[in-house]
Amino acid sequence: MPPPVLSAYKRVAQPKVGENGYQECQCGKSEVLPAGWNGFNAKPLKSDIHIDHDVEIVMRDGVRLYADVYRPANSTEKIPAVLSWSFYGKKYSALDMLPMCVWKCCVPPSDLSGLEKFEGLDPEAWCPRGYAIVSVDTRGAGHSDGQICVMGTQDAEDGYDVVEALAQMDWCNGSVGMAANSALAISQWFIAAQQPPSLKAVAPWEGSGDLFREQFCRGGCFSTQL
């Protein structure tokens, strides 16, 4: 049977470094951003943050996904991870997106560091609390292999594999959670349904379990205004 939806293989345009948060792959690069760092002219960091860029995680079918890991610098204890899962781009922040929204969603730049993934948690707020924040480029997004998929079984299986891989990393205490809103909330339902053993909690907000009934055809009537 042919696939119900044909995938586009030809790139619309070559991505440009610096445009919409795009950066070249930085596999193997690690750095520490010091307290007070304010590289996006937004909210300064309150503590030192260690970043592992483009950490490779291999899926069960051999596809390679890439993640950025933000964690407290100089921590001697193993810590839990909180995963932000979406296809938006792991370096595409709320600072990039908010100008496109009405009144910038009433969020001033001073509330964000620019390290946060769009609709995800800000490492500036959570790393000082003893958490690692992990932002993933899902299948087909950013530098990750494969064809992009939005929600569904493939996304869920990849999420399972990433959760279990994170739990085994030398800085992790074996506990992984998920938290974020909208598309990043919806992905949590699918991944949690796979029951990865190391996923201890999810915190989805402004998400849905059925886009047809809860968004596009609420009450049975099609509308794009909801």
Salt bridges, closest charged atoms under 4 A:
GLU31 OE2 - HIS53 NE2 2.79
ASP52 OD1 - HIS50 NE2 2.86
ASP52 OD2 - ARG71 NH2 3.12
ASP54 OD1 - LYS90 NZ 2.82
ASP61 OD2 - ARG139 NH1 2.93
ASP68 OD2 - LYS91 NZ 2.41
GLU124 OE1 - LYS43 NZ 3.57
GLU124 OE2 - LYS46 NZ 2.56
ASP137 OD2 - LYS90 NZ 2.81
ASP145 OD2 - ARG64 NE 2.71
ASP158 OD2 - ARG139 NE 2.80
ASP161 OD1 - ARG60 NH2 2.84
ASP210 OD2 - ARG213 NH1 2.76
